[in-house]
Amino acid sequence: MNKAFFLDRDGTINVDYNFVHTPEEWAWCEGALNALQWMNEHDFKIIIVTNQSGIARERYTEEDVDRLHSWVDQELQKQDLAIDDWYYAPHHPKHDLNEEYAPADRKPGTGMFEKAAKKHDIDFEQSYMAGDKLTDLKPAVKLGMTPFFIRSRHEADQDKGWLAKHNIGSFDNIGQVIAQLDPSYQTSIK
Ligand SMILES: [Mg+2]
């Protein structure tokens, strides 16, 4: 079975400007590219799991999101880096017009994680999840993964008591997470 690094998208690998859906709005978080490189080199499947209620809200379409993710894949390829798979949840409980959007996919639901695990033969016990909201980390706890909390503009709204109760560490960026996992990790931040 494979080990994986599950990653939230907005606020974890790219700067969360709210409803990011074009390449022009994409800016890597500090340390993200180096961290992806470390994951690639250490045989982690990299799986992005992102709530995209902007689709249910009709601010943008699934095609926009697919196009953005393809563009990111191409940018990574230029640097010999690769994300293994992308999952997004279009659903929003108040805005859905499309009954095909699976509510269980929207984090804190575990739907996206379970689909990825099945497709990529992932062992949750050996896997990690990083995100900037509790809704990212609750499914990780439920599935037996090790979660990491990333500080972002949403930090003030997150329940620190819950993080403490589950003994979850907080980090300024994903690069700091890797530095904790691997003391030999060199950070020449890209
Ligand atoms: Mg986020």
Boltz pocket constraint, residues with backbone or C-beta under 6 A from the ligand:
constraints:
  - pocket:
      binder: B
      contacts: [[A, 8], [A, 9], [A, 10], [A, 11], [A, 12], [A, 16], [A, 131], [A, 132], [A, 133]]
      max_distance: 6.0
